[in-house]
Each structure stands twice: as C-alpha cells, then as structure tokens.
Amino acid sequence: MSNPESTSPPSPATALAAQMPRKALLTFGLFALVGVVFAGVSTYDFIAHLDRQVHAITCSIVPGLSAPDTTGSSGCHAVLISPYSSLMRDYTWGGIPIALPALGVFAFLLFRAIDLLLRRQVSRRETGFLILASLLPVLTSLVYGAISVTKIGSFCKVCVGIYFASFGVLVCAIVAQLATRAEAEGKSGRPLLGLWGFYFVEGVALVALPLLLYLALKPSYPQALLQTSGLRHPEDRLGVMLSLPSMGRVPATEIVDPLCPACKAFSERLAASDLARDLQLKLVLFPLDKECNWMVGESVHPGACAVSEAVLCAGDRAAEVLAWAFANQAELHTLGTSGQHAIAARIRHDFPGLAACIGGAVVKARLNKSLRWIVANSLPVLTPQLFVGNQKIPDEDTDLGLDYVLGQVLAQRGAEVGR
C-alpha cells in the first residue's frame, strides 16, 4: 500500500474538481431539505383535515410567514379537497395524501446527499443515480402542475414549493455529474446495476416507511356514522327532482345550491370517483338565497334563486346549465349581490332560450315546491348533501372521505340486496 505521507499534493485543477461536486451535492441536499419541509407541511394539513373539523390551511411559499387560510378560499384549500390530493381513496378513509410519498422521496434524496458528502470521493455512477432519482419528483411535479392548471384552476403555494425543490435537485444532480471526474477504466467496485439496485431498495424503504406508519397510526373510520337517518319522504310527489346523466342503478339524491362553492367541489369529486358510475343520480335544488328561500335570513349565495330557476327551466339541459353555473360561480356571485335582475340578464344572454321561463310564475312555483320537499324531509339548511339508497352520506365526509364512505355504503347496500 502507498504511504499517505508520500502522496504528492493535488494540483489546483484536481482540487477544484474534487471541490465542485461537493458544492453541488451540498446544494442538492438543501433543495431536498426544502422538499421535505414543504411535503411535510402539506401532509400535516391533509392529516389535520381528516379529523372531520375545519382547520386553517398553510398556503405560503414560505411556511409560517403569512397567515394560514381560515376561509377555504385559497388555492391550497382547493387543491386539498380536490380528487387529486390523495390516492386510494376507496381503500382507506381519506386516501393516502400524495404529499406523503413525496416526503419519503425527498427524505431519501437528502439521505443520499449526506451519504455522498461524508465520503472522500464521489463517482459518476453515484451522481448519475441522483439524476435518475430526481426525475421522479420532477415528472410528478409536471403532472400535478398540469392538473392544477387544467383541472383545478388554481395553484397551491405549498405545492409550488415542492415543484421548486424538485427542479432544484435535478439541476444540482446534473451539475454534480458534470463536475465529477470520470472513473478510471477497469476500476474495481460494485457493478453499476448492483449499486443502483441497492440505492433503489433504499429509496423504496424510505418511501414505504412513512406510508406504513400513516396507515398503522391513522384512526379507523367510525362505522357508527354510517347509521345516519335517511329521507322521511324520498318519493318525488311534487316533481322537484332533476335527473342527471348517469348509467348506475343505485338511486341517489344530491341536494345542491348552484352558487355554492362547496357544491361545485363536491360535484367534481363525485364525478371523478369511480363509484359514481353506480349511482342513478337525481338533483334537488336548495338555493341559500333569501329572495326565494324563507329558511335563510340572509343570502348565503345571492343570486342562487335566479340560477336555480334557470336550471329548472332548462329541462333536459339542466346538467349543462348547472355546469355553466359552477364554471362561472365567482362572476355570478358578484352579479347576484347587485340583485336578481343583473344575474337574470346574464342568464338570458348566455341562454336566450330560457328568457321566457326565468322569473315566471310556473318556475317560481316549482322552485317553491323544491323548498317544501326539503322541509318535508327535515333537512338541515346546508349544501351539499347526498343520499344514497335513502342513506345519508355524513356531511363531514363529502370531501376527503367521500370515496371511502361511498364505497362502504354501496357495499352495505349490495350485501342487503344479496340477502
């Protein structure tokens, strides 16, 4: 073996080459740490929301710098309650938050960076694996960024922080690869596939560990909540229900206000659920607007009466008008604060064929019957509500827990039919 003391000092070029990968690896580790922080914050908010209470949502590019969102109006809240915030929602209550495996991935990348920084030499095989591993969060960020734009229509600042960390680790990994000297030809060591395979198993373990802990420690769903009372008079004697396009056989009734943001989000989650195809969905309008609803002292969603009339007037096109109302909720709400005439004018402009019906005595009487149906069934002044086979889905489970609870209700119904 050679004597370390007799080794000649490295040349400036060699010293620079040995130093630059470490700077890149240090920066790589910092970006991975940023990813851990943002993914951890997102996971915490998701888990907190699962306790069936309303919580403030962190929505800041620097967590803790700005006040949390307590109104549910931020992009972070929209992403949280969207169908894309978690996976396997029909398998476990609320599903597995997508930020949780992201937390594991960034923790693994941070571990890899620390491991390489503690070594005297770094090989290109090792920095090459960092590039490969960094592609996973980058590709995931691209997919979820596209979903935010095309499906949700808003961005989550915490998610943007994760995107930033994802691209940061990839750039640093590439720089580390370029700054690392090529290995000598024929140098002994573990084969490339064996080395990368070992790192891959490490990564799987670090991602699986928080997932298993989450599933093990997460409280089970209280089945007693599914024993909720149903509708007292589910029949449609007053002719107030609207049939929505569906191919399912299980009768279901959705109580909705067309200008209710929660109703819009709920309808999107229900449509995105694979279980929705089993439902034969009917709609009952319940506008929380004092212009037509004597059950509310102040209009929660001003203009909802006029929009509800438009949905009723549309007949077979009711689903189209409802989708239009959901897509233009913010503008219609602003018009509604100016009075029913302003919002009715907008409806007549976009749907000229409904002009003669809106505001007429016939449609007003039909909307009044819809409210009487609500009273006859002793329903709370709340939207949205969903009844499946005359069994109510708990109000608290119309967001993150919808898929799981809906699956439980359908399974119970299938078991009862099979008896």
N, C-alpha and C positions, 0 to 999 in steps of 0.2 A: 504493500500500500504506500502511497505517496505521503510524504511528511507535510502536513498543513503549513508548517512554518516556512518550508522551502518553496511554497507556491508563490509565483510572481504575482504582484498586484494586478488587478484587472485594468484594462485600458479604459479611457474615458468613454469610448463608444460602447464597450461591453457593460460598463457600469450604468450607462443611460438605458441600454436595452433591458437590463435587469430591473431598473427602477420604474420604467414606464408601465409595464404590466401591473405592477403593484398599485400604482396610482389609479389605473383603470379599474382594478379589482376593488380598491377602496371605494371608488365612486359607485361601482356596481353594487357593493354592499349597502351603501347609503340609499340608493334607489330601491333596493329590495326592502330595506327597513321602512321606507316611505310606504311601499306597497303593503307591508304588514300592518302599519298603523291605519291606513285607510280601509283596508279589508276588515280589520278588527273593529273599527268604528261602525262600518256597515253591518257587520254580523251582530254587533251588540244591539243596534237599533232594531234589527229584524227580530231578535230573540225577545227584546223588551216588548215589542208589539204583540207577541204571541200570548201574553198573559191576559188577553181579552180586555185590556184597558187602553185608553188613548194616551199616547206618550209624545213628548216633543221629539222631533226628528233632527238629527245633526245634518245640516246642509251648508257646509262651508268648505272652501278649498283649503282652509287651514282649520282643522277641527278644534273647537274651543274658542276661536277668535270672534265669531259672530254668534248672535243669539239663536238658539235652536228654533225650529219651526214648530209652533204650537197650534197652527190653524189648519194644517194639512194642505196648504196652498203651494208648497214648493215643489220643484221638480224631483227632489229626493223622495218626497212622500208619494208622488205619482209613480215613480219607479218602484218604490217599496210595495205598494198594493197592486201593482200590475201583475199579469200572469207570468212575467219573465224574471221575477226576483228570486224565485226558488225552483228547485227541481223535485220530481217525485212527490207532488202534492197529493196524489191519490193514494200514496203508500203510507205516508206519515202526516200527522196533523201539521199543517202549515208548510210542509215540504222541507227540503234542505236548502238553506239560503245559498245562492250562487257565490256569495262573498266568502263562504266558509272554505270551500276548496281553494279559492283564490288566496286566502290567508295561509293555507298549507303550502301552496306553490311558492309564495314569496318567502315563507319561512325556510323552505328548502334552498332557495336561491341565496338567501342570507347565510345559511349554514355552509354552502359551497364556497361562498366568497371568503368567509372566515377561515375555512379549512385551507384554501389556497394561499391566503395571506400569511398563514403561520408556517408555510414551507419556505425553504431556501431557494428552490427552483420551481418553476411552473412550466408545464409542457403545453404544446399547442393542442394536444389531444384533450387536455382538460379544459382549456379555454374554448375549444371547439364544441365541447358538450354544453358549456354555458350558453353559447349561441343557440344551439338546438333547444335547450330547456327554456330559453327566453322567448322562443317563438310561440309557446303555448299561451302565456298571458297576453301577448301581442295579438294573436289571432282571436282570442276570446274578446279582447277589447274592441277589435274591429267589428266583430259580430254584434256585440251589445251596443256599440256606438251607433251602428246602423239601425238596430231595433229602437233605440231612443229617438232617432230622427223619424223613422217611417211608421213605427207602431205606437209609441207613447207620446211623441210630440213635445218632449221636454227632456232636459239633461239634469242628471244628478251631479252636484258638485263633488260629492264624495267619490262617485264613480269616475269623474274626470281625473281626480287624484290618482285612482287606480290605473287609468289609461296612461297618465303621465309616467307613473312608476314603471309600467310595462314597457313602454318605448325606451325609457331611460336605461333599464337593464339590458335591453337588446343592443343599444348603441355602445354601451360600455363593454359588453361582451365582445363585440366586433373590434373595438379599439384594443382590448386586451389580446385578442387573437393576432391582430396585426403587429402589436408591439412585442409579442413573444417570439423568441428565436426558434427557428426550426430545429427539431431534434436531429441528432446525429444519425446517419444511416445505419441501420442494424443495431440500434441501441436496445439493450435488453429491457424487459419490463412486461407488464400485463398486456395481453393483446387488446387492440382497440375495442372490439365488441365486448370483450370481458369487462374492461374498465367502464365503458358506457352502460353496460348492463348492470353493473354494481351500483353506479350512480342512479340509474333508473329505479332500481329497487328501493334505494334510499328515498328518492322522491315520492314514490308510491306510499311508502311507510309514513312519511311526514304529512302527506295529504290525507291518508286514511285515518291517522290517529285523531285529529280533531273531529272528523266525521263520526267516528265510532263513539267518542266521548259525547258528542252532541246527541246522538240517538240514544245513548245509555242514560244520560242525565236529564234529557227532556221529559217533562211530565206527560203522562198518558192523557188522552182525551177523556174528559168526564162523560161517560155514556149516559148519565142521568140527564144531561142537557138535551138529548135527543127525544126525551119523553115530553116534548112540548105539546101544548094543545093545538089542535087544528082549527079549521074554519067551522063555525057553527052552522053556516048555511052556504056550503060550497057551490050549490046549484046556481045557475045563471038565469034566474027567473026574470030579471029586469033587462036582460040583454045588454049588459055593460062590458062583457069580455071581448077582447080582440084577439083573434087567432094569429100567431106569428108563424113564419115559415119554419117548419120542423118536421122531422120524419120519425120521431120517437113515439112510443106508445104509453109512456107513463104520464098521466095528466099532471100538469104543474101550473101554478098561478103566480105571476110576478106582479107585485104592487109597485108602481113606478111613478115618479114625477119627471116629466121630460126635461126640466131645467135643474134637476138635482145632480150635482157633480158626482156624488156617491153612486147614484143610479147609473150614470154613464160608465163609471169604472166597474161597477158590478156587472153590467151587461157585457162589457168587454171581457171580463174574467169568465163569465158564464159561457160566452161564445167560444173562448179559447179552450175551454175544458172539453176533454174527450167524452166526458159523461153527459154533456148537454145534448148529444145526439139521441140519448134515450128518452128525452123529455118531449112531451106534446104540450108546448108552452102557450099559455094564454095570458093576456095582459089586462090589468085593471088600472086605470089612470087615477092618481091621487095627487092632484096639484096642491102644493102647500102655499097657496096664494089666496089671500083674504077676499079677492074680487069675486070668487065663486065658492070658496070653501069657508063655511061658517065655523069650522072647528079650529081655525087659527086666528088669533087676534091681530098678528102682524104677518105680512107676507114674508115667508122664508125665501121663496123663489118668485119674486114679482114677474108677472108675465106668463106664469105657468098655466093659467087658465086659458089664455088665448091659444097657446101652443097645444094644450090638451084638446081644445076644440078642433084644431087643425088635424090632429091625429085621428080623432073620431070622424071628421068629415072625409078623410082620405079613403076610408073603406079598405079595399084590398091593398091600397098603397100605404097603409098605416105604418108598416115597418120602415118604408122609405122616408116618410116624414119624421118619424122618431129618430132615425139615424141622422137626418139633417139637423134636427134639434140638438142632438148630442154633439155633432161636429161644430155647431155654432153657438154653444151654450154661453160663452163669455159675452159675445155681442148681443145675444137675445136677452141676457140678464140685464145688460145696460139699457137696452131699449125698454125692457119691462119696467124699470124704475121710472121711466117717463110716462107710463100709463099704457093701458091695453091698446089704445088706438095706434101707438107707434109700433108696437110689436105686430099688431094685426096687419098694418100696412106692409111690413117686411114679408109677412107670410103671403099676402096677396101678390106681392112682387115675384116671389120665388115659386109660388104655386097658384097661378091665375085661376086654375080650375076649381079652387076651393073658396074663391072670393064670395060667391053667393051663399055659401054654407056658414062660414065663420061669423059668429055673432048672432046667428038666427035663433029663434025660439026653440026649434027642434033639437039642435045640437046642445043648447044650454040645458034643456030638459034631460037629455041623455047623460050629460056630464053630472047633473044633479043626482041622477039615478046611480051613477058610479059611486058618488059620495055616500048615498044611502046604503049601498051594498057594503061599504066599509064600516058604517055604523052598525048594520045588522050583524056583522061578524065580530063586532067589538075589537077592532084592530087599533093598535096604538097609532098616534099621529107621527108616523115615521116612514121614511122611504130610504132604501128599497126594502122589500120584504119578499120572501119566496116560500111557497108552499108546494111540496112535492107529495102527490098522493094524499093530500089533505093533512100532511105533517109539516109543521113549520120548521124551516131551517133557522136555527138560533141567529138572532140579529148580529151577534158578535162574530159569527162565522160566515158573514157574507163577503169577507175579504180574504185573508191569508188561509183560513181554514176551509174555504168553500169546497175545494175538490175532495178533500178527505171526508168531510161531513156528508157531502152529497153522495159519495161512494157508499158510506155507511147506511144512509137512508135507502138508497136503491137496493143495497144488499139485503137489508131487512125486509123490504117490500117483496123482493124476489123469494126470500125464504117463506114469507107468509103465503104467497101465491102457490108455492110448491107444496104446502101442507095439505 
